[in-house]
Amino acid sequence: MADRASRRMRKARHMRTLCCILKLNLMLRQESIHEASVNFS
């Protein structure tokens, strides 16, 4: 029972980490696109 709970917690933490990484990637991509558009114009 505790093993299953810990596994679920680990999965939740993993998902949260993935969300953080995806958000950072999106922010970096938007910033780079913004800089590219500014440099282009």
C-alpha positions in Angstrom: 0.0 0.0 0.0 2.7 2.5 1.0 4.7 1.3 -2.0 1.9 2.2 -4.4 1.4 5.6 -2.7 5.1 6.4 -3.0 5.1 5.3 -6.6 2.1 7.6 -7.3 4.0 10.5 -5.5 7.1 9.8 -7.6 5.0 9.8 -10.8 3.3 13.1 -9.8 6.7 14.7 -9.0 7.9 13.4 -12.4 4.9 14.9 -14.2 5.4 18.2 -12.4 9.1 18.3 -13.4 8.1 17.6 -17.0 5.6 20.4 -16.9 8.3 22.8 -15.6 10.7 21.7 -18.3 8.0 22.1 -21.0 7.1 25.6 -19.7 10.7 26.6 -19.7 11.2 25.3 -23.2 8.1 27.2 -24.4 9.3 30.4 -22.7 12.8 30.1 -24.3 11.3 29.3 -27.7 9.0 32.4 -27.5 11.9 34.6 -26.4 14.1 33.3 -29.2 11.3 33.8 -31.7 10.7 37.3 -30.4 14.4 38.2 -30.7 14.5 36.7 -34.2 11.5 38.8 -35.3 13.0 41.9 -33.7 16.3 41.2 -35.5 14.5 40.5 -38.7 12.6 43.8 -38.6 
